């Protein structure tokens, strides 16, 4: 039996508000820095500073996209999206990773072009250099702030946006080096530093693309983490084995499916509670685990063919009909008050609870008589007779 368990997220609203707030702060900062860079760049005649201002304005588009993706990506599961909307964040992270690579390529191309053409930057003045320093510190601060929030709310999208802010800070480093070099007659430093920064930004973008694509194709967690999950589950009393453990991530959250082997003759409710305890302990150990689906097995079928693909055995209604056909005249069957069936292997173990037996007949003798009359039923396994109300 399979039982999905979704973890309630009591801090969901607060986490979403944190994501909104840090993104809005970043958007306001991008707007102010973009204006300042463009205005000062035009005033001092620095094309690099104007370009960096345009880069800051381009971040506004990304910020708006992050706000939209965070809003829709963190909505609760619904009928059409039973696992939630986390894939929206994953797709947005892919898009941001692509932007980082595009930005890196643009920086590298422009810088190499200037370097090969021998283009020199006129002395911009210390006001422009001061603005670049302020912009660098501001972008580094928003990077660290956004990254801290991203880790807390477990959002790959916010993390990607933080790195986008870092790319802007790195491009400002390039501009600062270029402005400083131009101020002291070494304008070529701008192009060399830009190429180095472009490689760094490109590496970040490629990493984000790789991580997001792995999530989209449902890549499992690392083997070590899966072994830890298995060990935690097997520590639960009466869990004899854990197998077919499968993991995947959606929007930074982990989804887990697993099979647990419990004693074969426990009741359905007891087996279900054992599974619940497995789920509780796993969630306590792995905070990112938000969805657990466990399948209870009465015996270890690891590595075997899925039983649902094989011919099935008769269910209770059919079993009672076939047994009644061969036992209807027997006192033990006539006085039954409950019937337990245990499907183990390719047999059905049967326990019959009776009110009374004919005088002089023992429970073992009644079971032997029933067994002799059921020899034609190949699926009958262990057969026992009990006196009492049974488990029904």
N, C-alpha and C positions, 0 to 999 in steps of 0.2 A: 504494500500500500504506500502511496506517495502522499506526502503532506507538505505543502509549501508554507513557509513561515516568513512573513515580511516583518522586518524590524521597524517599530514605530520610531519616527524621528521627531522628538519633542522640540528640538531646537531648529527645526527646518526654517521657520519664519525668520528667526534671528540670524541664521546663517545667510539666508538670501538677502536680508537687509544689509548685512556686512558687505556682501559682494557688490550690492548696488552702491553703497556709500563710497567704497574705495574706488570704484570705477568712475563715479561722478566727480570725485576729487581729482582723479587723474585727467578727466576730460577738461575740467576748468583750468587745471595747470597747463595742459597742452595748448589750450586756447590763448592764455595769457603769454606763455613763452613764444608761441608762434607769432603773435602780434609784435612782441618786443623784438624778436630776431629779424623779422622782415623790415620793421621800421628802422632799426639801428643799422641793419645791413645795407639798406638803401642810402641812409645818411652817410655812412663811411665808405660806400662803394665796394662792399664785400659780397661777392656772388656766393661764396661758401656759406656765409651767415644767412643770406636770403634763402638759399636752398635748404639749410637746416630748419629755418622757420617753416617752409613749406612742408618739410618732413613732420614737424610737430603738428601742423594742421591735419596732415593725413592720419595722424593717430586719433583724431576726433572721430573719423569714420569707424575706426576699429573699436573705439570706446562705445559708440552707439551700438555696434554689432554685438559687443560683449554684453551690454545691458539687455538687449533683446534675447540673446541666447541664454543668458542666466535666468531671465524670467520664464521662458518656455522650457528650458532644460531642467529646471528644478521643480516643475509642477508634479503633483502627486500622480501615481499610476491611475489610469482610467481604463475603460472597456477596450479601447483601441490600442492602448499602450500599457499592458499589464505589468511590464517591468519598469515603468516610469519613462521619462523623457531624456534620460542621461545621454543618449546618442546624439542629441542636438549639441551638447557641449563638446562631444568628441569630434563631430563634423566641424564645429567652429574652431577647435584646436588645430585640425588639419588645415583649415583655411589660414589661420594665423601663422602656422609654420611655413606655409607657402609664401605668405607675405614677407616673412623674415628672410627667406631665401631670395626673393625678388629684390628686397631692399639691399641685401648683401651684394647681389650681382650689380645693382645700380651703382652702389658706392665704389665697388672695385672697378667697374668699367669707366666711370667718370674720372676716378683717380689715376688709373693707368693712362687714360687719354691725355690728362693734364701733364702727367709725368713725361710721357713720350713727346708731347708737343712743346715741353719746356715753358709752359704758361706760369708766370709769376704773379703772386698776389701783392697788391700795393699795401703799404703799411696802414693798418686799419685804425690804430690808436688804442689806448688802454681802456677806453669806454667799451669798445667792442669785446676786448679780451675779458673785461670784468663781467659783461653780460654772459659770455660763454661759460665762465666759471659758475655764476649763479645758476644758469640753466643746467649745467652738469650736476651740481649739488641737488637741485630740485628733482631732476629725473632719477638720480640715484636714490633719493629719499622715497619717491613714489614707487620705485622698483622694489625696495625693501619692504615698504608698507604693504604693497599689493601681494608680494610673495608670502608675507606673514599671514595675511588673511586667506590667501589661496590654500596654504597648508592647513589652516584651521578649519576651513569649510570643505576641504578635500575637493577642490575644483581645478581640474587640469586646464580649463579655459582661462580662469583667472591667472593661473601660473604662466600660461602662454602669453597673456597680455602683459604680465610683469616683465617677461623677457623682451617683449616688444618695447616696453619703456626703457629697458636696459640697452636695447639696440639704439634707441634715440640718444641715450646718454653716451654711448660709445661713438655715435656719429658726432656728438658735440665735442667729444675728446679730439676727434679728428679735426674738427673746425678750430678748436682751441690751439692744437699743435700748429695747424696751418697759419692761424692768425699770429701766434707768437713767433713762428718762423718768419712770416712775412714782415713782422715788426722789426726783426733783427736781420733781415736780408737772406733768410734760408727758406724760401717758399716751397722748395721741393719736399720738405718734411711732411707737408700736408698730404701729398699723394702717397708716400711710402706708408705713413701711419694708417691712411684710409684703407689700403689694401689689406693690412694686417687685421684691422677691425672687421673688414668685410668677411674675411675667413672665419673669424670668431662668430659673427652673427649668422653666417651660413651654417656653421656647425650646430648652433642652437636650433635653427629652423629645421635642419635635417633630423635632429633628435626628436623634436616635437612631432614631425611627420611620422617617424618610425613608431613612436609610442602610440600615437593615435591610430595608425593603421593596424597595429597589433591588437588594439582593443576592438576595432571594427570587425576583425576576423575571429573574434572570440578566443584569443590566445590565453592559455591557462596561466595561473600563477606559477612562480618558480617552484621547482621540485621540492626544495627545502621547506618552503611554506606549506605545500600540500602534505608533506610528511608530518609536519607539526600539527596540521588540522586532523590528520588521521590519528595521531597519538592522543590528542585531546579527546576525540570521540571515543576511542577505545578505552579510555580511563573510566568511562561511565559504567557503573555496575550492570551486569547482565548483557553488555555489548560484547559478543564473542568475536566479531570481526567487522571491519569496515572495508568496503571495496567499491569499485566504480565511482570513485570520488572525482567530480568534475567541477572546475572553476572557470569563471570568466569575469570580466569587469565591464561595468556600464557607467560612464560618467564619473569614474573614480570610486565607485562602489563595487563591492565583490558579491557575486552570486554563486551559490554552492549547491550542487546536487550530490547526494551520496546514498549508498545502500548500507544498512546496518543489520547484522545478524543477531537475533535475540533467541532465547530459549524457545524451542518449537511449540511448547504447549501452554505458553502464557496466554492470557486473554487478550483480545484486541485492544481493550482500553489500557492494559498494562504495557503492551508493546508500544502503543502510541505515546504513553507518558515517558517511556525510556527514550523514544525519539525526541520528545520535547526537551528532556534534560540534555541530550546531545546538542540540540540547537542552542539552548541557553549557554552552555559552557563554551561553545564555539564563538558565540557573539561576545561573551565576556572577554575572551582571549583575543579576538580579532575585531577591533572597533569598526573597521571598514566593511564588515560583513553585514549586509542588509537584507539578504533573502536566502533562506535555507529550505531546501526541499529534500526530505529524507524518505527513503523507501525501506520498509521493514521486511526482512527476509527471515523465514523460520530455519533456513539452513544455508550454508555457504555455496552460492552458485557462481562464484568468481571464475571467469574464463570459460563458462559454459554458454551454450546457445540460449538466447533469450527464450524462456519458457512459453511466452505468448506466441512464438513462431512455431511451436510444436503442437501436435494434437493434444487437446485438453482432456481432462478427466471429468466425469459427471459432477454437476453441482448438486446442492442439497436436495432440491425437489426431485431430480432424477435419481439420486442415490436412495432417497426414501422409497421411491416407487419400485426400484429394482430390489431393494431389501424386503419390501412388503410382499413382493411376488414369491420370495423363497422362505420368508419367516412368518407369514401371516398366521400360521396355525400354531406357532411356538409361544408358550406362556411368557417367556422373557420379553418377547417383542410386543405381545398384547398388553403387558403391564408397564410398558415404558412410560416415563414421564419427561425424559430429556434425551437428546442425542447430540454428542459432540463429534465433529469431524476434524481430523488433522491431516492436511495434505503434505506429505513428506516424500520426496523423491517422486516415483511414479506409482505410489500407493496411497490409500486413504486409511489412516488408523481410526478405528471407531470405538467410542466409549458410550455404552448404553446405561442409563440410570433407570432403575425399576422400582415400583412400589413394593412388590412382594414376589416371591417365587413359590412354586409348588412345594408343599411340605416335603422335606428331605432332600431337596435339590440345593446344592451350594452354588455360589456365584461362579466358581471356576467350572463346575459342571455345566451351568447354563451357558457360559461362554463357549465351552467345547461343543455343545449341541448346535449353537448358532454357527460356529465355524464350519462344522461338518455340512451344514445345509447351504453354505455360501461358497463351496469349492468352485462353482462355475463362474464366480465373479472374480476375475483376475486382479482387479484393482483393490480388493480388500486386503489391508495390511494387518497390523496388530489389532486384536479385538478383545475388549474387556467389558465386564458387566459390574456395575456398582449399584448398591442399594441406597436410595436417598432421593432428595429433591433435584439433584443435578445442579448445573451451573446456569441454567436458563433464567 
